[in-house]
């Protein structure tokens, strides 16, 4: 396995590949915990978005999450039937369904956060508290760079490469 002190001869042990592998493992762990509660990642995304951003129109919510409409509507209907969301019809610029998270929905989301913490503790058991703090800090920086688009094709070739927009050489 990869030894960060010595480097590796395998190109698949570059940090970018290890991040992807770790991400897939985390997705599996969280999906198992969601399934145990009878939920899916779509349920969690909808609950999280409504808890963070407040009430939203159904169409706007589905577009914001960029998930397939059928999956989103199925998950929304399921959350409504469980009483984890509430629906109100408003007449602003036409008829629109407004969705909001309920107190039981917030309680469910709290349980999901507890599940995520337990999965994190299991996954990071080999790290000290200090290493966990450092890893979290580093990952926040990596995520911020990814959100800015760092590492895209425009930056892949390095200095002296052609820029896609102008076709000119960069300095």
C-alpha positions in Angstrom: 0.0 0.0 0.0 1.0 3.6 -0.3 3.7 4.9 2.0 3.7 8.7 2.0 7.2 8.8 3.3 8.7 6.9 0.4 6.4 7.8 -2.4 5.0 5.1 -4.7 5.8 3.6 -8.0 2.2 3.2 -8.8 0.5 6.1 -10.6 -2.8 4.9 -9.1 -1.6 5.9 -5.7 -1.4 9.6 -6.6 -3.4 11.7 -4.2 -6.2 12.4 -6.7 -6.9 8.7 -7.2 -6.7 8.1 -3.4 -9.2 10.9 -2.9 -11.6 9.3 -5.4 -11.2 5.9 -3.8 -11.8 7.3 -0.3 -14.9 9.2 -1.7 -16.4 6.0 -3.1 -15.8 4.2 0.2 -17.5 7.0 2.1 -20.4 7.0 -0.3 -20.8 3.3 0.3 -20.7 3.6 4.1 -23.2 6.5 4.1 -25.5 4.7 1.7 -25.5 1.6 3.9 -26.5 3.7 6.9 -29.2 5.5 5.0 -30.6 2.2 3.7 -30.7 1.0 7.3 -33.1 3.9 8.0 -35.1 3.3 4.8 -33.7 6.3 3.1 -31.5 7.1 0.1 -28.9 9.8 -0.7 -31.7 11.7 -2.5 -33.7 11.8 0.7 -30.7 13.1 2.6 -29.9 15.7 -0.1 -33.5 17.0 -0.1 -33.7 17.2 3.7 -30.3 18.9 4.0 -31.1 21.5 1.3 -34.4 22.4 2.9 -32.9 22.5 6.4 -30.1 24.8 5.1 -31.9 27.0 2.6 -35.4 27.0 4.0 -38.7 26.4 2.1 -38.5 26.0 -1.7 -40.8 25.5 -4.6 -40.8 21.9 -5.7 -39.5 22.7 -9.2 -36.8 25.0 -8.0 -35.6 22.4 -5.4 -35.3 19.6 -8.0 -33.4 22.0 -10.4 -31.1 23.2 -7.6 -30.1 19.6 -6.7 -29.7 18.6 -10.4 -31.0 15.1 -9.7 -33.2 13.2 -12.2 -36.8 14.5 -11.9 -38.3 11.1 -11.4 -35.9 10.2 -8.5 -36.4 13.6 -6.9 -40.2 13.6 -7.1 -40.3 10.0 -5.8 -38.1 10.9 -2.8 -40.1 14.1 -2.2 -43.4 12.2 -2.2 -41.9 9.6 0.2 -40.6 12.3 2.6 -44.1 14.0 2.5 -45.8 10.7 3.2 -43.5 10.1 6.2 -44.3 13.6 7.6 -40.6 14.7 7.2 -41.6 17.5 4.9 -44.7 19.6 4.6 -46.3 21.0 1.4 -48.1 24.3 1.0 -49.7 25.7 -2.1 -49.1 29.3 -2.7 -50.4 31.6 -5.4 -47.5 33.9 -6.3 -47.2 34.3 -10.0 -49.3 31.2 -10.5 -49.9 28.1 -8.4 -46.8 26.7 -6.8 -46.1 24.0 -4.3 -43.8 25.1 -1.5 -41.9 22.5 0.5 -40.5 22.9 4.0 -38.8 20.5 6.5 -40.8 19.6 9.6 -39.6 19.0 13.1 -39.6 15.2 12.5 -37.6 15.9 9.3 -35.0 17.9 11.3 -34.8 15.0 13.9 -34.2 12.5 11.1 -31.5 14.8 9.6 -29.9 14.9 13.1 -29.9 11.1 13.2 -28.2 11.1 9.7 -25.6 13.5 11.0 -25.0 11.2 13.9 -24.7 8.2 11.5 -22.2 10.2 9.4 -20.1 11.0 12.5 -20.0 7.3 13.4 -19.0 6.3 9.9 -16.3 9.0 10.0 -15.0 7.7 13.4 -14.7 4.2 12.0 -13.0 5.3 8.8 -10.5 7.6 10.6 -9.9 5.3 13.6 -6.2 4.9 12.6 -5.6 8.7 12.8 -4.9 10.8 15.9 -7.1 13.7 16.8 -4.5 16.1 15.5 -4.2 14.2 12.2 -8.0 14.3 11.8 -8.0 18.0 12.3 -5.2 18.4 9.8 -7.0 16.2 7.3 -10.2 18.2 7.7 -8.3 21.4 7.1 -6.5 20.0 4.0 -9.7 18.6 2.6 -11.5 22.0 3.0 -8.7 23.6 1.0 -8.9 20.9 -1.7 -12.7 21.3 -1.9 -12.3 25.1 -2.1 -9.8 24.7 -5.0 -12.1 22.2 -6.7 -15.0 24.7 -6.4 -12.9 27.3 -8.1 -12.2 24.9 -10.9 -8.5 24.5 -10.1 -6.8 21.5 -11.8 -9.1 21.7 -14.8 -7.9 21.3 -18.4 -6.8 24.9 -18.5 -4.2 24.2 -15.8 -3.3 20.7 -16.7 -0.4 21.4 -19.1 1.3 24.0 -17.0 3.4 27.0 -18.1 3.7 27.6 -21.8 0.5 25.8 -22.7 -2.1 27.1 -25.0 -5.2 28.6 -23.3 -8.4 27.1 -24.6 -10.2 30.5 -25.0 -7.6 32.4 -27.0 -5.3 29.8 -28.4 -2.4 32.0 -27.3 0.5 30.8 -25.2 0.4 31.7 -21.5 3.5 33.0 -19.8 
